[in-house]
Amino acid sequence: MISDSEIDLEELLNRSMKPDAGAVVAFVGVVRADPGVRALEVEAYEEAALEELRRIKDEAIGRFGVSSVDVAHRKGRLSLGEVIVVVVCASAHRKEAFQACEYVIEELKRRVPIWKKELTEEGERWVRGDAC
Amino acid sequence: MRIKIRAFASFREILGREMLVEIESGSRVSDLINHLCKIKPDLRRALFSDTGELRDYFIIMLNRRRLDLPKDLEAAISDNDEVAIFPPVAGG
């Protein structure tokens, strides 16, 4: 899910709470107050991003045997301290849930077409992506 | 034939969010890039170095499939294809 509005953390966690899942691991990414940064503008190639997220989710389920993977990413303008991304992985046991959660956030940052622009006191600048 | 161009992040600031381009049938990705560079000279500066070498700081998707550049510059494009241009991703 890629959304303009605030991510409902509780709703996302509740969705993963099932009796067969003994472990629910969440990664919550927050807009960090780096020096000079006042806000963040997030842009997505939404159709391609959702397709890539679906692939990453299927890979995580295939590799780690987790029972569910949920991802929510914000777009639009975000204030400092706001939640920008949430990954929730549920599994019978914690090890697989931790591994899947790390896999999903790392692959998201590497592959999903989303970009961030920092709005600073001096102006605006795109956050440079590493992978090409 | 008609190609839909979509651009994101720094490339959106050069090309605009979306546009339709008319290009000769049988064109390849490289022909489309040359055509776009003629319309938007800033794109040439973003894609090519001063000596005309293709930079590696951009990604092209054809119908939401990532192209392997520079090899896929010779990939054929067809009527109604969607070509997206953007910098390396930086979400999360």
Backbone of each chain as ProteinMPNN parsed JSONL, in Angstrom:
{"seq_chain_A": "MISDSEIDLEELLNRSMKPDAGAVVAFVGVVRADPGVRALEVEAYEEAALEELRRIKDEAIGRFGVSSVDVAHRKGRLSLGEVIVVVVCASAHRKEAFQACEYVIEELKRRVPIWKKELTEEGERWVRGDAC", "coords_chain_A": {"N_chain_A": [[0.842, -1.19, 0.0], [0.555, 2.18, -0.878], [0.37, 5.33, 0.307], [-1.234, 8.532, 0.725], [-2.057, 9.313, 3.151], [-1.752, 9.196, 6.776], [-0.048, 6.383, 8.223], [-1.678, 3.676, 9.657], [-0.573, 2.235, 12.267], [-1.382, 0.463, 14.271], [-3.547, -0.824, 13.124], [-2.283, -2.174, 11.055], [-0.608, -3.922, 12.489], [-2.507, -5.41, 13.902], [-3.713, -6.752, 11.824], [-1.896, -8.736, 11.261], [-1.924, -10.343, 13.444], [-2.487, -13.475, 14.257], [-3.623, -16.679, 15.363], [-1.858, -18.724, 14.515], [0.517, -17.468, 14.138], [3.221, -17.033, 15.936], [5.044, -15.065, 16.205], [5.378, -11.673, 15.549], [6.951, -9.328, 13.696], [7.923, -5.988, 13.331], [9.11, -3.39, 11.234], [9.644, -0.004, 11.536], [9.939, 2.857, 9.767], [11.083, 6.164, 10.146], [10.792, 9.683, 9.574], [13.75, 11.268, 9.74], [15.28, 13.78, 11.716], [17.519, 15.212, 10.245], [20.391, 17.439, 10.112], [19.284, 20.679, 9.312], [17.125, 19.788, 7.801], [13.706, 20.155, 7.087], [11.343, 18.999, 6.251], [9.973, 16.244, 4.337], [9.538, 15.172, 0.987], [7.814, 12.738, -0.661], [7.904, 10.648, -3.465], [6.399, 8.418, -5.819], [6.57, 5.838, -8.313], [3.88, 4.597, -8.825], [2.369, 2.291, -9.832], [4.426, 0.588, -10.736], [5.881, 0.392, -8.397], [4.133, -0.927, -6.652], [3.924, -3.384, -7.935], [6.578, -4.291, -7.686], [6.816, -4.418, -4.923], [5.019, -6.466, -4.402], [6.377, -8.602, -5.569], [8.65, -8.709, -3.914], [7.491, -9.318, -1.483], [6.439, -11.896, -2.068], [8.863, -13.212, -2.475], [9.975, -13.078, 0.089], [8.193, -14.627, 1.551], [8.566, -17.073, 0.257], [11.336, -17.554, 0.737], [11.697, -17.465, 3.539], [9.553, -18.62, 4.736], [7.559, -17.274, 6.107], [4.287, -16.388, 7.398], [2.825, -14.122, 6.736], [3.289, -10.965, 5.061], [3.269, -7.561, 5.308], [3.246, -4.352, 3.862], [3.47, -0.867, 4.157], [3.743, 2.268, 2.655], [4.44, 5.686, 2.733], [3.471, 8.523, 0.674], [3.882, 11.811, -0.745], [3.898, 14.871, 1.213], [5.836, 14.858, 4.163], [6.23, 15.318, 7.667], [8.9, 15.935, 10.051], [9.709, 13.162, 12.087], [7.475, 11.747, 11.38], [5.896, 8.654, 10.396], [7.27, 6.877, 7.758], [7.514, 4.449, 6.459], [6.308, 1.116, 6.908], [6.958, -2.214, 7.742], [5.598, -5.326, 8.22], [6.023, -8.511, 9.426], [4.832, -11.77, 9.864], [5.136, -14.841, 11.574], [5.466, -18.363, 12.432], [7.573, -18.661, 14.202], [10.08, -16.503, 15.789], [12.624, -16.082, 14.542], [12.484, -16.392, 11.714], [10.661, -14.394, 11.155], [12.052, -12.051, 11.866], [14.189, -12.213, 10.032], [12.833, -12.102, 7.574], [11.672, -9.582, 7.734], [13.871, -7.859, 7.74], [14.921, -8.511, 5.235], [12.853, -7.625, 3.528], [12.73, -4.79, 3.955], [15.299, -4.03, 3.182], [15.382, -4.829, 0.476], [13.289, -3.327, -0.513], [14.321, -0.728, -0.27], [16.32, -0.912, -2.122], [15.133, -1.615, -4.551], [12.469, -0.705, -5.066], [10.582, 1.652, -6.886], [10.676, 4.515, -5.547], [11.116, 7.789, -4.318], [12.85, 10.307, -2.393], [12.65, 13.672, -1.385], [14.486, 16.082, 0.256], [13.407, 18.793, 2.132], [14.924, 21.608, 2.893], [16.463, 24.168, 5.003], [17.963, 25.662, 3.257], [16.962, 25.084, 0.772], [15.82, 22.691, -1.687], [16.56, 19.178, -2.017], [17.194, 16.156, -3.778], [17.251, 12.942, -2.324], [19.996, 10.913, -2.696], [19.993, 7.91, -4.45], [21.436, 4.655, -3.98], [21.677, 2.282, -5.463], [22.101, 1.233, -8.795]], "CA_chain_A": [[0.0, 0.0, 0.0], [1.274, 3.462, -0.907], [-0.753, 6.189, 0.674], [-1.042, 9.946, 1.066], [-2.462, 9.603, 4.533], [-0.98, 8.616, 7.872], [-0.102, 4.92, 8.314], [-2.302, 3.217, 10.904], [0.322, 1.188, 12.751], [-2.144, -0.513, 15.061], [-4.36, -1.625, 12.2], [-1.352, -3.068, 10.343], [-0.176, -4.976, 13.422], [-3.66, -6.269, 14.19], [-3.979, -7.592, 10.654], [-0.958, -9.871, 11.279], [-2.1, -11.131, 14.68], [-3.305, -14.673, 14.024], [-3.177, -17.692, 16.327], [-0.744, -19.552, 14.031], [1.735, -16.651, 14.079], [3.724, -16.788, 17.285], [5.948, -13.909, 16.199], [5.078, -10.596, 14.604], [8.063, -8.371, 13.746], [7.641, -4.796, 12.529], [10.099, -2.325, 11.058], [8.975, 1.286, 11.347], [10.862, 3.899, 9.317], [10.597, 7.474, 10.587], [11.519, 10.808, 8.958], [14.777, 11.667, 10.703], [15.577, 15.221, 11.724], [18.922, 15.49, 9.908], [20.633, 18.885, 10.218], [18.745, 21.558, 8.265], [15.947, 19.237, 7.11], [12.445, 20.592, 7.698], [10.27, 18.069, 5.856], [10.337, 15.32, 3.263], [8.523, 14.978, -0.054], [8.015, 11.372, -1.166], [7.28, 10.441, -4.778], [6.448, 6.997, -6.198], [6.017, 5.328, -9.582], [3.023, 3.76, -7.989], [2.045, 0.972, -10.406], [5.653, -0.231, -10.727], [6.275, 0.172, -6.992], [3.257, -1.96, -6.08], [4.333, -4.669, -8.539], [7.856, -4.712, -7.1], [6.538, -4.796, -3.526], [4.378, -7.787, -4.424], [7.437, -9.582, -5.837], [9.502, -8.808, -2.714], [6.679, -10.026, -0.485], [6.427, -13.318, -2.442], [10.213, -13.745, -2.236], [10.167, -13.232, 1.543], [7.391, -15.782, 1.976], [9.239, -18.252, -0.294], [12.659, -17.778, 1.337], [11.732, -17.595, 5.0], [8.382, -19.373, 5.198], [6.681, -16.485, 6.99], [2.889, -16.559, 6.988], [2.328, -12.905, 6.087], [4.145, -9.775, 4.946], [2.497, -6.362, 4.959], [4.09, -3.159, 3.72], [2.772, 0.399, 3.882], [4.715, 3.342, 2.41], [3.815, 6.998, 2.518], [3.93, 9.433, -0.372], [3.47, 13.18, -0.438], [4.744, 15.639, 2.137], [5.898, 14.303, 5.524], [6.932, 16.124, 8.664], [9.913, 15.222, 10.836], [9.128, 12.276, 13.094], [6.331, 10.975, 10.861], [6.21, 7.31, 9.898], [7.333, 6.877, 6.289], [7.328, 3.082, 5.959], [6.129, 0.06, 7.911], [6.974, -3.594, 7.242], [5.184, -6.238, 9.29], [6.135, -9.915, 9.027], [4.337, -12.694, 10.889], [5.638, -16.195, 11.366], [5.273, -19.242, 13.592], [8.681, -18.41, 15.135], [10.619, -15.154, 15.629], [13.817, -15.962, 13.693], [12.067, -16.195, 10.322], [9.98, -13.097, 11.057], [13.112, -11.03, 11.87], [14.931, -12.303, 8.768], [11.967, -11.632, 6.48], [11.463, -8.147, 7.891], [15.091, -7.196, 7.27], [15.002, -8.728, 3.789], [11.865, -6.798, 2.825], [13.075, -3.364, 3.977], [16.519, -3.825, 2.378], [15.032, -4.947, -0.945], [12.45, -2.153, -0.829], [15.189, 0.441, -0.452], [17.173, -1.146, -3.287], [14.429, -1.93, -5.811], [11.116, -0.157, -5.306], [10.72, 3.017, -7.409], [10.197, 5.571, -4.656], [12.206, 8.766, -4.121], [12.617, 11.286, -1.318], [13.291, 14.983, -1.534], [14.581, 16.78, 1.535], [13.116, 20.222, 2.087], [15.835, 22.111, 3.916], [16.461, 25.617, 5.191], [18.6, 26.305, 2.087], [16.291, 24.73, -0.482], [15.379, 21.301, -1.799], [17.526, 18.275, -2.661], [16.797, 14.749, -3.861], [18.122, 11.997, -1.633], [20.661, 10.122, -3.734], [19.863, 6.464, -4.319], [22.731, 3.996, -4.141], [21.696, 1.18, -6.433], [21.784, 1.591, -10.175]], "C_chain_A": [[0.885, 1.252, 0.0], [0.214, 4.541, -0.723], [-0.323, 7.617, 1.02], [-1.281, 10.209, 2.546], [-1.653, 8.783, 5.54], [-1.141, 7.093, 7.938], [-0.668, 4.531, 9.682], [-1.54, 1.977, 11.391], [-0.442, 0.061, 13.457], [-2.953, -1.441, 14.151], [-3.48, -2.635, 11.462], [-0.91, -4.231, 11.238], [-1.316, -5.949, 13.684], [-3.947, -7.241, 13.056], [-3.097, -8.852, 10.674], [-1.145, -10.779, 12.485], [-3.061, -12.281, 14.431], [-2.771, -15.752, 14.962], [-2.004, -18.546, 15.845], [0.573, -18.782, 13.978], [2.188, -16.315, 15.498], [4.624, -15.568, 17.372], [5.496, -12.913, 15.145], [6.184, -9.553, 14.775], [7.737, -7.2, 12.833], [8.878, -3.917, 12.43], [9.322, -1.047, 10.792], [10.029, 2.321, 10.977], [10.262, 5.268, 9.588], [11.418, 8.57, 9.906], [12.462, 11.397, 10.01], [15.076, 13.164, 10.576], [17.066, 15.438, 11.485], [19.142, 17.004, 9.92], [20.066, 19.67, 9.025], [17.469, 21.071, 7.603], [14.671, 19.628, 7.856], [11.282, 19.651, 7.389], [10.785, 17.212, 4.712], [9.186, 15.241, 2.266], [8.806, 13.609, -0.673], [7.224, 11.184, -2.452], [7.411, 8.97, -5.157], [5.969, 6.806, -7.631], [5.093, 4.212, -9.113], [2.743, 2.361, -8.559], [3.263, 0.057, -10.349], [6.071, -0.559, -9.296], [5.429, -0.943, -6.37], [3.599, -3.338, -6.64], [5.604, -5.196, -7.887], [7.663, -5.141, -5.642], [5.906, -6.187, -3.45], [5.425, -8.876, -4.658], [8.298, -9.803, -4.585], [8.765, -9.594, -1.621], [6.658, -11.541, -0.789], [7.793, -13.958, -2.188], [10.419, -14.014, -0.747], [9.403, -14.445, 2.056], [8.074, -17.076, 1.507], [10.54, -18.577, 0.432], [12.59, -18.146, 2.812], [10.521, -18.329, 5.578], [7.5, -18.606, 6.164], [5.243, -16.601, 6.5], [2.304, -15.283, 6.37], [3.368, -11.802, 6.094], [3.241, -8.619, 4.545], [3.444, -5.173, 4.886], [3.195, -1.95, 3.468], [3.839, 1.473, 3.723], [3.95, 4.633, 2.161], [4.311, 7.628, 1.231], [3.428, 10.817, -0.002], [4.38, 13.817, 0.595], [4.67, 15.073, 3.555], [6.683, 15.229, 6.443], [7.985, 15.269, 9.366], [9.21, 14.367, 11.884], [7.935, 11.467, 12.598], [6.799, 9.61, 10.35], [6.17, 7.323, 8.376], [7.083, 5.48, 5.728], [7.153, 2.115, 7.129], [6.17, -1.289, 7.188], [6.585, -4.474, 8.417], [5.251, -7.67, 8.755], [5.687, -10.804, 10.182], [4.784, -14.101, 10.537], [5.348, -17.049, 12.599], [6.327, -18.921, 14.654], [9.413, -17.119, 14.789], [11.766, -15.033, 14.633], [13.436, -15.636, 12.241], [11.415, -14.819, 10.142], [10.998, -11.953, 11.032], [13.839, -11.015, 10.521], [14.11, -11.734, 7.611], [11.812, -10.113, 6.542], [12.692, -7.378, 7.382], [15.221, -7.32, 5.75], [14.085, -7.75, 3.054], [12.279, -5.327, 2.834], [14.335, -3.1, 3.144], [16.206, -3.871, 0.884], [14.167, -3.774, -1.386], [13.347, -0.956, -1.136], [16.035, 0.32, -1.719], [16.391, -1.163, -4.595], [13.143, -1.182, -6.091], [11.207, 1.313, -5.747], [9.98, 4.08, -6.582], [11.399, 6.495, -4.409], [11.815, 9.75, -3.032], [13.345, 12.574, -1.644], [13.302, 15.645, -0.165], [14.3, 18.259, 1.323], [13.899, 20.838, 3.239], [15.729, 23.628, 4.035], [17.043, 26.331, 3.969], [17.869, 26.022, 0.777], [15.898, 23.257, -0.469], [16.491, 20.458, -2.416], [16.994, 16.848, -2.636], [17.777, 13.902, -3.07], [18.681, 11.051, -2.685], [20.488, 8.629, -3.461], [21.203, 5.8, -4.603], [22.763, 3.04, -5.321], [21.335, 1.666, -7.819], [21.926, 0.379, -11.062]], "O_chain_A": [[1.834, 1.359, 0.777], [-0.725, 4.643, -1.512], [0.772, 7.866, 1.524], [-0.784, 11.181, 3.115], [-0.972, 7.819, 5.19], [-2.238, 6.573, 7.733], [-0.198, 4.996, 10.72], [-1.82, 0.847, 10.99], [-0.171, -1.123, 13.257], [-3.035, -2.651, 14.367], [-3.865, -3.787, 11.265], [-0.847, -5.377, 10.794], [-1.117, -7.164, 13.689], [-4.36, -8.38, 13.274], [-3.496, -9.902, 10.171], [-0.579, -11.87, 12.535], [-4.278, -12.1, 14.398], [-1.592, -15.737, 15.315], [-1.231, -19.044, 16.664], [1.632, -19.382, 13.792], [1.627, -15.445, 16.164], [4.934, -15.089, 18.462], [5.262, -13.273, 13.991], [6.342, -8.97, 15.848], [7.322, -7.396, 11.691], [9.6, -3.723, 13.409], [8.447, -1.011, 9.927], [10.911, 2.628, 11.78], [9.089, 5.512, 9.303], [12.616, 8.396, 9.686], [12.029, 11.945, 11.024], [15.117, 13.722, 9.479], [17.798, 15.804, 12.405], [18.191, 17.769, 9.757], [20.349, 19.349, 7.871], [16.795, 21.839, 6.917], [14.562, 19.463, 9.071], [10.349, 19.528, 8.182], [11.88, 17.426, 4.192], [8.016, 15.244, 2.647], [9.912, 13.355, -1.152], [6.039, 11.511, -2.526], [8.423, 8.341, -4.849], [5.081, 7.516, -8.103], [5.484, 3.049, -9.02], [2.866, 1.365, -7.846], [3.155, -1.106, -9.962], [6.557, -1.656, -9.02], [5.948, -1.797, -5.651], [3.57, -4.335, -5.919], [5.709, -6.381, -7.571], [8.274, -6.107, -5.186], [6.215, -6.977, -2.558], [5.379, -9.937, -4.034], [8.63, -10.937, -4.242], [9.354, -10.426, -0.93], [6.834, -12.361, 0.112], [7.876, -15.102, -1.741], [10.968, -15.048, -0.366], [9.903, -15.198, 2.892], [8.153, -18.05, 2.255], [10.82, -19.742, 0.712], [13.319, -19.019, 3.283], [10.478, -18.62, 6.773], [6.772, -19.207, 6.954], [5.004, -16.88, 5.325], [1.379, -15.363, 5.562], [4.205, -11.709, 6.991], [2.528, -8.702, 3.545], [4.324, -5.005, 5.731], [2.27, -2.012, 2.657], [4.739, 1.583, 4.555], [2.938, 4.649, 1.461], [5.404, 7.327, 0.75], [2.647, 10.977, 0.936], [5.498, 13.355, 0.823], [3.583, 14.838, 4.083], [7.673, 15.839, 6.039], [7.962, 14.041, 9.285], [8.232, 14.799, 12.494], [7.435, 10.597, 13.312], [7.944, 9.443, 9.93], [5.174, 7.724, 7.773], [6.509, 5.337, 4.648], [7.763, 2.272, 8.187], [5.511, -1.483, 6.166], [7.179, -4.379, 9.491], [4.613, -7.998, 7.754], [6.105, -10.62, 11.325], [4.808, -14.498, 9.372], [5.028, -16.53, 13.668], [6.03, -18.906, 15.849], [9.384, -16.678, 13.64], [11.888, -14.016, 13.951], [13.993, -14.725, 11.629], [11.592, -14.167, 9.113], [10.839, -10.997, 10.273], [14.074, -9.955, 9.941], [14.622, -10.983, 6.78], [11.822, -9.442, 5.51], [12.56, -6.374, 6.682], [15.584, -6.363, 5.066], [14.493, -7.123, 2.077], [12.184, -4.671, 1.796], [14.433, -2.07, 2.478], [16.706, -3.05, 0.116], [14.301, -3.287, -2.508], [13.155, -0.262, -2.134], [16.419, 1.326, -2.315], [16.918, -0.77, -5.636], [12.761, -1.038, -7.252], [11.833, 2.126, -5.066], [8.851, 4.471, -6.875], [12.538, 6.042, -4.307], [10.637, 9.998, -2.777], [14.485, 12.574, -2.109], [12.267, 15.758, 0.493], [14.883, 18.895, 0.445], [13.582, 20.62, 4.408], [15.011, 24.281, 3.278], [16.668, 27.466, 3.674], [18.146, 26.673, -0.23], [15.675, 22.657, 0.582], [17.27, 20.948, -3.233], [16.431, 16.386, -1.643], [18.987, 14.116, -3.135], [17.935, 10.463, -3.468], [20.799, 8.149, -2.371], [22.009, 6.319, -5.374], [23.732, 2.989, -6.078], [20.378, 2.42, -7.996], [21.702, 0.468, -12.27]]}, "seq_chain_B": "MRIKIRAFASFREILGREMLVEIESGSRVSDLINHLCKIKPDLRRALFSDTGELRDYFIIMLNRRRLDLPKDLEAAISDNDEVAIFPPVAGG", "coords_chain_B": {"N_chain_B": [[4.068, 6.211, -34.418], [2.737, 6.169, -31.059], [4.075, 6.999, -27.937], [4.006, 6.676, -24.44], [5.463, 8.755, -22.104], [6.868, 8.683, -18.928], [8.063, 10.347, -16.083], [10.135, 10.613, -13.199], [10.975, 12.009, -9.975], [14.086, 13.702, -10.071], [14.109, 13.617, -12.836], [11.487, 14.062, -13.54], [11.359, 16.734, -13.018], [12.663, 17.727, -15.178], [11.399, 16.681, -17.484], [8.688, 16.769, -17.011], [5.708, 15.301, -15.576], [4.321, 13.457, -17.163], [4.007, 12.605, -20.602], [2.944, 12.463, -24.065], [4.486, 11.102, -26.877], [5.121, 11.373, -30.294], [6.558, 9.159, -32.491], [8.632, 7.748, -35.049], [7.545, 4.683, -36.555], [8.993, 1.527, -35.683], [11.058, 2.489, -34.236], [13.754, 2.567, -31.83], [14.771, 2.271, -28.338], [16.962, 3.978, -28.061], [16.508, 5.804, -30.144], [14.243, 7.062, -29.209], [15.248, 8.287, -26.906], [17.065, 10.099, -28.043], [15.249, 11.692, -29.423], [13.791, 12.775, -27.284], [15.811, 14.227, -26.059], [16.186, 16.21, -27.889], [13.831, 17.66, -27.695], [13.906, 18.399, -25.034], [16.529, 19.886, -23.96], [17.824, 19.871, -21.459], [17.629, 17.293, -20.631], [19.529, 15.922, -22.086], [21.854, 16.801, -20.841], [21.496, 15.598, -18.398], [21.58, 12.901, -18.983], [23.874, 12.393, -20.451], [27.462, 12.691, -20.358], [29.829, 15.472, -20.535], [31.501, 14.686, -22.53], [29.909, 13.141, -24.072], [29.418, 10.59, -23.207], [27.27, 8.004, -22.007], [25.681, 8.474, -18.965], [25.603, 6.653, -15.8], [23.709, 7.087, -13.966], [20.88, 6.708, -14.013], [17.667, 5.18, -14.647], [15.78, 3.213, -16.877], [12.527, 2.174, -17.573], [10.644, -0.07, -19.507], [7.409, -0.482, -20.251], [7.068, -1.082, -17.522], [9.121, -2.814, -17.02], [12.429, -3.165, -16.105], [15.079, -1.851, -17.992], [18.166, -3.149, -19.238], [20.8, -1.296, -19.306], [23.786, -0.222, -21.052], [22.948, -2.003, -23.012], [20.216, -2.544, -23.697], [19.469, -0.282, -25.058], [19.082, -0.664, -27.649], [16.689, -1.948, -27.795], [13.493, -2.655, -29.19], [10.695, -0.46, -29.538], [7.131, -0.16, -29.206], [3.928, 0.875, -30.546], [1.933, 2.664, -28.237], [3.465, 1.908, -26.027], [4.794, 2.231, -22.677], [7.186, 4.277, -21.375], [9.4, 4.795, -18.785], [11.431, 7.087, -17.005], [13.91, 7.533, -14.595], [15.84, 8.439, -11.615], [18.241, 6.45, -9.622], [16.591, 4.487, -7.127], [15.255, 5.586, -3.936], [13.742, 4.984, -1.649], [11.942, 4.213, 1.441]], "CA_chain_B": [[3.465, 5.556, -33.255], [2.645, 7.037, -29.886], [4.71, 6.427, -26.74], [3.756, 7.451, -23.217], [6.677, 8.963, -21.309], [6.642, 9.073, -17.53], [9.343, 10.697, -15.467], [10.006, 10.74, -11.744], [12.024, 12.675, -9.18], [14.807, 14.764, -10.788], [13.76, 13.568, -14.262], [10.178, 14.723, -13.665], [11.589, 18.18, -13.036], [13.142, 18.071, -16.529], [10.485, 16.244, -18.558], [7.269, 16.794, -16.639], [5.266, 14.025, -15.016], [3.832, 12.521, -18.183], [3.718, 13.201, -21.913], [2.83, 11.543, -25.191], [5.448, 11.463, -27.909], [4.948, 10.705, -31.596], [7.874, 8.791, -33.024], [8.527, 6.892, -36.229], [7.404, 3.238, -36.308], [10.257, 0.788, -35.779], [12.095, 3.16, -33.44], [14.316, 1.863, -30.674], [14.874, 3.106, -27.13], [17.95, 5.039, -28.308], [15.868, 6.834, -30.985], [13.331, 7.811, -28.336], [16.065, 9.156, -26.045], [17.549, 11.211, -28.879], [14.093, 12.552, -29.686], [13.484, 13.516, -26.043], [16.905, 15.183, -25.807], [15.975, 17.361, -28.785], [12.729, 18.467, -27.148], [14.3, 18.907, -23.71], [18.001, 19.858, -23.901], [18.303, 19.555, -20.101], [17.692, 15.835, -20.511], [20.835, 15.499, -22.616], [22.864, 17.064, -19.799], [21.276, 14.643, -17.303], [21.852, 11.526, -19.429], [25.194, 12.244, -21.076], [28.54, 13.525, -19.826], [30.279, 16.508, -21.48], [32.151, 14.05, -23.681], [28.923, 12.352, -24.803], [29.259, 9.237, -22.648], [26.028, 7.807, -21.27], [25.894, 8.368, -17.521], [24.926, 5.451, -15.288], [22.86, 7.461, -12.835], [19.449, 6.744, -14.33], [17.045, 3.885, -14.933], [14.651, 3.293, -17.806], [11.626, 1.021, -17.587], [9.765, -0.183, -20.666], [6.21, -1.197, -19.766], [7.341, -1.435, -16.126], [10.221, -3.773, -16.918], [13.667, -2.396, -16.116], [15.992, -2.152, -19.092], [19.57, -3.349, -18.909], [21.499, -0.314, -20.133], [23.377, 0.341, -22.341], [22.576, -3.047, -23.976], [18.817, -2.46, -24.149], [19.18, 0.931, -25.846], [18.66, -1.117, -28.985], [15.392, -2.63, -27.707], [12.443, -2.049, -30.019], [9.5, 0.014, -28.829], [5.933, -0.311, -30.027], [2.846, 1.829, -30.317], [1.298, 2.627, -26.91], [4.363, 1.513, -24.934], [5.043, 3.224, -21.624], [8.619, 4.346, -21.035], [9.6, 5.615, -17.583], [12.832, 7.473, -16.755], [14.057, 8.045, -13.226], [17.149, 8.192, -11.002], [18.215, 5.305, -8.704], [15.508, 4.642, -6.144], [15.726, 5.985, -2.598], [12.592, 4.98, -0.727], [12.117, 3.633, 2.765]], "C_chain_B": [[3.553, 6.483, -32.041], [3.191, 6.324, -28.644], [4.373, 7.321, -25.547], [5.065, 7.533, -22.417], [6.27, 9.344, -19.898], [7.998, 9.323, -16.887], [9.122, 10.952, -13.982], [11.224, 11.427, -11.142], [12.738, 13.728, -10.045], [14.461, 14.776, -12.277], [12.359, 14.136, -14.523], [10.361, 16.231, -13.754], [12.099, 18.647, -14.402], [12.046, 17.835, -17.572], [9.008, 16.503, -18.274], [6.844, 15.399, -16.244], [4.946, 12.994, -16.106], [3.657, 13.25, -19.506], [3.621, 12.113, -22.975], [3.75, 12.042, -26.292], [5.115, 10.687, -29.178], [6.324, 10.415, -32.156], [7.673, 7.773, -34.143], [8.405, 5.411, -35.851], [8.751, 2.552, -36.492], [11.368, 1.421, -34.968], [12.553, 2.278, -32.28], [14.409, 2.828, -29.501], [15.841, 4.268, -27.372], [17.356, 6.161, -29.164], [14.961, 7.715, -30.128], [14.132, 8.779, -27.447], [16.588, 10.358, -26.837], [16.441, 12.213, -29.15], [13.788, 13.416, -28.452], [14.554, 14.568, -25.745], [16.776, 16.417, -26.707], [14.894, 18.277, -28.227], [13.159, 19.152, -25.851], [15.83, 18.831, -23.571], [18.554, 19.539, -22.503], [18.428, 18.05, -19.899], [19.046, 15.327, -21.013], [21.92, 15.673, -21.547], [22.731, 16.072, -18.632], [21.713, 13.229, -17.693], [23.276, 11.316, -19.934], [26.215, 13.166, -20.415], [28.925, 14.557, -20.888], [30.923, 15.896, -22.722], [31.203, 13.102, -24.426], [28.755, 10.925, -24.317], [27.947, 9.159, -21.886], [26.34, 7.679, -19.781], [25.221, 7.084, -17.019], [23.962, 5.796, -14.157], [21.401, 7.648, -13.258], [18.974, 5.353, -14.72], [15.923, 4.135, -15.936], [13.843, 2.01, -17.664], [10.783, 1.085, -18.856], [8.597, -1.064, -20.236], [6.466, -1.84, -18.397], [8.362, -2.569, -15.971], [11.52, -2.986, -17.068], [14.576, -2.814, -17.258], [17.413, -2.291, -18.57], [20.375, -2.439, -19.844], [23.016, -0.505, -20.022], [22.863, -0.685, -23.355], [21.186, -2.83, -24.574], [18.469, -1.136, -24.837], [18.698, 0.545, -27.238], [17.342, -1.88, -28.955], [14.346, -1.882, -28.525], [11.306, -1.559, -29.125], [8.313, -0.027, -29.789], [4.895, 0.742, -29.652], [2.208, 1.587, -28.944], [2.179, 2.089, -25.78], [4.466, 2.638, -23.907], [6.53, 3.155, -21.251], [8.782, 5.291, -19.848], [11.094, 5.87, -17.387], [12.93, 8.036, -15.349], [15.465, 7.769, -12.686], [17.091, 6.935, -10.134], [17.241, 5.55, -7.554], [16.076, 4.949, -4.76], [14.562, 6.042, -1.62], [12.955, 4.421, 0.638], [12.526, 4.645, 3.816]], "O_chain_B": [[4.33, 7.437, -32.011], [2.811, 5.191, -28.346], [4.443, 8.547, -25.628], [5.684, 6.517, -22.102], [5.43, 10.221, -19.698], [8.958, 8.59, -17.126], [8.07, 11.438, -13.565], [12.32, 11.428, -11.701], [12.081, 14.552, -10.681], [14.513, 15.828, -12.914], [12.087, 14.635, -15.615], [9.628, 16.921, -14.463], [11.981, 19.824, -14.741], [11.8, 18.682, -18.43], [8.177, 16.462, -19.181], [7.534, 14.423, -16.54], [5.267, 11.813, -15.975], [3.205, 14.395, -19.527], [4.136, 11.007, -22.814], [3.794, 13.232, -26.601], [4.858, 9.484, -29.13], [7.156, 11.313, -32.281], [6.683, 7.043, -34.175], [9.081, 4.943, -34.935], [9.549, 2.942, -37.344], [12.504, 0.948, -35.001], [11.842, 1.383, -31.824], [14.165, 4.027, -29.636], [15.586, 5.396, -26.951], [17.659, 7.333, -28.943], [14.913, 8.935, -30.29], [13.746, 9.933, -27.262], [16.556, 11.491, -26.356], [16.658, 13.424, -29.115], [13.558, 14.62, -28.561], [14.254, 15.652, -25.246], [17.196, 17.515, -26.342], [15.012, 19.501, -28.275], [12.83, 20.311, -25.599], [16.359, 17.818, -23.113], [19.649, 18.988, -22.389], [19.237, 17.589, -19.093], [19.631, 14.413, -20.431], [22.784, 14.813, -21.372], [23.714, 15.747, -17.966], [22.16, 12.455, -16.847], [23.818, 10.213, -19.858], [25.886, 14.267, -19.971], [28.411, 14.524, -22.006], [30.904, 16.479, -23.807], [31.633, 12.351, -25.302], [28.039, 10.135, -24.932], [27.551, 10.107, -21.207], [27.173, 6.862, -19.387], [24.383, 6.501, -17.707], [23.457, 4.907, -13.471], [20.768, 8.64, -12.896], [19.763, 4.477, -15.071], [15.211, 5.136, -15.856], [14.393, 0.91, -17.638], [10.276, 2.142, -19.232], [8.774, -2.236, -19.901], [6.117, -2.997, -18.164], [8.448, -3.2, -14.918], [11.696, -2.237, -18.029], [14.814, -4.005, -17.463], [17.807, -1.645, -17.599], [20.601, -2.764, -21.009], [23.487, -0.921, -18.963], [22.395, -0.311, -24.431], [20.998, -2.917, -25.787], [17.306, -0.893, -25.161], [18.008, 1.309, -27.913], [16.914, -2.407, -29.982], [14.313, -0.652, -28.552], [10.998, -2.161, -28.097], [8.469, 0.058, -31.007], [4.972, 1.393, -28.611], [1.977, 0.444, -28.548], [1.681, 1.84, -24.682], [4.259, 3.812, -24.211], [7.044, 2.105, -20.866], [8.355, 6.445, -19.899], [11.917, 4.974, -17.579], [12.146, 8.899, -14.953], [16.194, 6.951, -13.247], [16.005, 6.395, -9.923], [17.09, 6.674, -7.075], [17.222, 4.618, -4.454], [14.406, 7.003, -0.867], [14.125, 4.188, 0.943], [12.708, 4.287, 4.98]]}, "name": "protein", "num_of_chains": 2, "seq": "MISDSEIDLEELLNRSMKPDAGAVVAFVGVVRADPGVRALEVEAYEEAALEELRRIKDEAIGRFGVSSVDVAHRKGRLSLGEVIVVVVCASAHRKEAFQACEYVIEELKRRVPIWKKELTEEGERWVRGDACMRIKIRAFASFREILGREMLVEIESGSRVSDLINHLCKIKPDLRRALFSDTGELRDYFIIMLNRRRLDLPKDLEAAISDNDEVAIFPPVAGG"}
